[in-house]
Amino acid sequence: MLLSAAELDLLRLTAWCKDIPAQSVFLDKDAAKTMLDLGYIRRAKCGDSYRPSRAGLELLQRAGYNYPQDKYPRGAGPIYTRRLQMANLILFFHRLGVDVFLHDPPRADGIQYLPSFALRRKAASNLLGGSLMAGFLYTPETVYVPYYLTENDDGIYPAEEERLIGTEALRRGRNPAVLFTGPDNLRGVWVAMQHSGRISAAKSYGVALDAFRVPCMLLPLSMDGLAQLRIMLEPSYRPRLMMRILGKQYQPGDRIVDARHKQTGDAWFIGLDGDIKRMMAAACCSRDGPIHMLFLPYQMEVMAHRLQGLPVILHELSVPAAEAALDIEAGGLIPAPARTKEGAYIFVDWAAKKAGP
């Protein structure tokens, strides 16, 4: 049996994260079933996650990928829960086609994700200290720093977090921005941001949003959020969208709005990235009539509530319309065969079925 690239990736993800959530919407269920049937991954005793088997780690070694056996398999508890949260975030970025197997901040361009655990696992490394950042999503111009929010958070120290975000060793010449994520819907993200926590000196993420001097975006960890981020990662997506929407009436905006209508002078604003501070600043600076603001369908309710009473006109922009305007291709990829680092195809013995524990 010729192993597919999706199946090998699934095995690598399991070994990289040590546990991956079995019920994640971003998980390739077919690949997981195949690797489970072959015995290259196994279910944790609690049943909530997949882990690599010894045979799975040996297969990865054959392919040129060396991952150590997990010395401390976790059972149910806060550390295990946090591990699954970080793994789900990695599955989210992987579903987007991002390289999620970085060990260090990249020097080359491209879209790549460095999980914070990759830095924390290094011997004698304390670069991140006690920070709560989940990792670093590198694009050619921006490094997005996600924070995984829950309603049980103890709070955050914004000044210390922002100091680390701005460290050149981490951002590598890119402009930093923050992603507040975790819950699978936008309302859940907003509610989690208001949770004050149990440590009196720490701040809620809602307070941190106002304290951070870098852009802060709200991104649900869902298929809606996946579509949002796919749009955000398109180069110059704001002017490209406005040129398609306004056509010949398009006129570039300024530092506050994204475009103006040549004939009417109406101001237009793209709010698809969920940058609350930028959105509020634009709405509060309106002096010559209401601002037209564009949001994705699932963003409309929360944004309408936040903008209530301000001089704005909200417009809904569907994901298919935005993707068509930006020439983003829809659809899946043709499954490709897996290869070793040297380029050889990987065959496994289906007849043997179970590969061992």
Disulfide bonds with the S-S distance in Angstrom:
none
